[in-house]
Amino acid sequence: MKSYPRIQYFNQGLFGEYIYAFSKLDGSNIRAEWNPKRGWYKFGTRNNMIDERDSQFGEAVTLFLNKYGDSLPKVFRTNRSYKRIESFVVFAEYVGEQSFAGRHYDGDPKDIILFDVDQYKHGFVTPKNFVEDFGHLHIPDVIYQGPYTMDFVQSIRNNEYNLKEGVIVKGVIKTKNQKDEVWMVKVKTSEWLQRVKSLHGERALLEELNNDRRLLNEY
């Protein structure tokens, strides 16, 4: 089953391109695979396979099936864009009110929120289509639409939108075959990154910065 790609830091983005910026949820990445014959038949975290019996993430599977188990296949079966796709891997964030940097706490009520859909042999659904086709199912808030600029990046770092963690920026480029390909970068608030450093140390902060040591002196 496909894993979610590692998202590059904001300085790797295509400045000047039109983007959608989605609120970045502070939780754990959960993936699920579906096809018309087998239904939902695989589940995993970013790196491991799980099921409802998993001691740490079994609840995430149950929450996902209760929330999206019927509604996502309805879109796949009825929307013309997806009827011929052989299978899908969807990605959702397992998150609680107190979750921080992928860590969760007992007794904290959890939710799961869909944030991306990958089509077998066709790649990720474009951000525009994701909003239009799946927005009614509960997805992260769209914080901004427009050109990708350093002014926008700085507004996120300064947390002018009152975000918990930051945003995932998504844009589209054309491949040599004139197909749409989604690119992504992340922008975190300075407040969130400083908290990571304070609680978990410089090594954890460096991981958030894609191991780019040149950026450490900012925090």
C-alpha positions in Angstrom: 0.0 0.0 0.0 1.3 3.4 -0.9 2.8 5.5 1.9 2.4 9.3 2.0 5.4 11.1 0.6 7.7 13.1 2.9 6.7 16.8 2.4 9.5 19.2 1.8 9.9 22.5 3.8 8.4 25.7 2.4 11.6 26.8 0.6 11.2 24.0 -1.9 7.9 25.3 -3.1 7.2 26.8 -6.5 6.9 30.5 -5.7 4.5 32.4 -7.9 2.4 29.3 -8.7 -1.3 29.1 -7.7 -1.9 27.1 -4.5 -4.4 25.8 -2.0 -3.2 26.0 1.6 -4.9 23.5 3.9 -4.7 23.6 7.7 -2.1 21.1 8.9 -3.6 18.8 11.5 -1.4 17.8 14.4 -1.8 14.1 14.7 -0.9 10.7 13.1 -1.0 9.8 9.5 -3.5 6.9 8.8 -3.9 5.3 5.3 -6.6 3.0 3.9 -6.9 1.2 0.6 -10.2 0.5 -1.2 -11.2 -1.1 -4.5 -14.6 -2.0 -5.9 -14.3 -5.8 -5.3 -12.8 -5.9 -1.9 -13.9 -2.7 -0.3 -11.7 -1.4 2.5 -9.1 -4.1 2.9 -5.8 -2.5 4.1 -5.0 0.0 6.8 -1.8 1.4 8.0 0.1 4.2 9.7 2.8 6.0 7.8 5.2 3.0 8.2 3.2 0.0 9.5 0.1 -2.0 8.7 -2.6 -2.0 11.3 -6.2 -3.3 11.9 -8.9 -2.6 14.5 -7.1 -4.9 17.0 -4.0 -2.7 17.0 -3.3 -1.6 20.6 -2.2 2.0 19.6 -4.1 2.8 16.4 -7.0 0.3 16.3 -9.4 3.1 17.3 -8.4 5.1 14.2 -9.5 2.2 11.9 -12.9 2.1 13.7 -13.3 5.9 13.5 -12.4 5.9 9.8 -14.9 3.2 8.9 -17.7 4.8 10.9 -17.0 8.2 9.3 -15.9 7.5 5.8 -16.5 3.8 5.2 -19.6 4.4 3.1 -19.4 8.0 2.0 -16.0 7.7 0.2 -17.0 4.7 -1.9 -20.1 6.5 -2.9 -18.0 9.3 -4.4 -15.7 6.7 -6.1 -18.6 4.9 -7.6 -20.8 7.9 -8.7 -18.3 10.6 -9.8 -17.3 10.2 -13.4 -13.7 11.1 -12.7 -13.2 8.1 -10.5 -15.4 5.3 -11.9 -12.5 3.8 -14.0 -9.9 4.0 -11.3 -8.9 0.5 -10.1 -8.2 1.3 -6.5 -7.6 4.2 -4.1 -5.4 4.9 -1.1 -6.8 7.6 1.1 -5.0 9.5 3.8 -6.4 10.8 7.0 -5.2 12.4 10.2 -5.9 10.7 13.6 -6.0 13.6 16.0 -7.1 14.6 19.5 -7.5 18.1 21.0 -4.3 17.5 23.1 -2.3 15.7 20.4 1.0 17.2 19.7 3.8 16.3 17.2 2.2 12.8 16.6 1.8 12.0 20.3 -1.6 11.2 21.7 -3.0 11.1 25.2 -5.4 8.6 26.9 -8.8 10.0 27.6 -8.5 12.7 24.9 -11.4 12.2 22.5 -10.1 11.5 19.0 -11.3 12.3 15.5 -10.1 11.3 12.0 -10.1 13.7 9.1 -9.5 13.0 5.4 -6.7 15.0 3.9 -5.8 13.3 0.6 -6.8 10.8 -2.0 -4.4 8.9 -4.3 -5.6 7.2 -7.5 -3.9 4.0 -8.6 -1.7 4.8 -11.6 -3.1 8.4 -11.7 -1.6 10.0 -8.7 -3.1 12.4 -6.1 -6.4 14.1 -6.8 -5.6 17.8 -7.5 -6.3 20.2 -4.6 -9.2 21.9 -6.6 -10.9 18.5 -7.3 -10.2 17.3 -3.7 -12.1 20.3 -2.4 -14.9 20.1 -4.9 -15.4 16.3 -4.8 -14.6 15.5 -1.1 -15.1 18.7 0.7 -18.6 17.7 1.9 -17.1 14.7 3.8 -15.0 16.8 6.3 -11.6 17.7 5.2 -9.0 20.3 6.6 -10.0 23.9 6.3 -8.7 25.8 3.2 -6.7 28.7 4.7 -5.7 30.4 1.5 -6.0 30.2 -2.3 -3.8 32.3 -4.5 -0.1 32.7 -5.6 2.6 31.2 -3.4 4.6 34.0 -2.0 7.0 34.7 0.8 4.5 37.1 2.3 2.1 34.2 2.6 4.8 32.0 4.1 5.6 34.7 6.7 2.0 35.1 7.6 1.9 31.4 8.5 5.1 31.5 10.4 3.7 34.5 12.4 0.5 32.5 12.9 -1.7 35.3 11.6 -4.4 32.6 10.9 -4.5 31.3 14.5 -3.4 27.8 13.4 -2.4 24.9 15.7 0.5 23.7 13.6 0.7 25.3 10.2 -0.4 24.5 6.6 0.2 22.1 3.8 0.6 23.9 0.5 -0.5 22.1 -2.7 -0.2 23.2 -6.3 -0.3 21.5 -9.7 2.3 21.3 -12.5 2.0 19.7 -15.9 4.2 16.7 -16.7 5.8 16.1 -20.1 2.7 14.1 -21.0 0.5 17.1 -20.0 -0.9 15.3 -17.0 -1.5 17.1 -13.7 1.0 16.4 -11.0 0.5 17.6 -7.4 3.4 19.2 -5.6 3.4 19.9 -1.8 5.4 21.8 0.8 4.7 22.5 4.4 4.8 25.7 6.4 4.8 25.5 10.2 4.2 28.3 12.7 7.3 29.5 14.5 5.4 29.0 17.8 4.8 25.3 17.0 8.4 24.6 16.0 9.7 26.3 19.1 7.5 24.1 21.2 8.8 21.0 19.4 12.4 22.1 20.3 11.5 22.9 23.9 9.7 19.6 24.5 11.6 17.2 22.3 14.9 18.8 21.6 16.9 19.9 18.6 16.9 16.5 16.9 13.1 16.5 16.7 13.2 20.1 15.4 15.7 19.1 12.8 13.4 16.3 11.6 10.6 18.9 11.2 12.9 21.0 9.1 13.7 18.1 6.7 17.2 17.8 8.3 18.2 21.2 6.8 20.7 22.5 9.5 20.8 25.9 7.8 17.3 26.5 9.2 18.1 25.7 12.8 19.3 29.1 13.8 15.8 30.5 13.2 14.6 28.6 16.2 
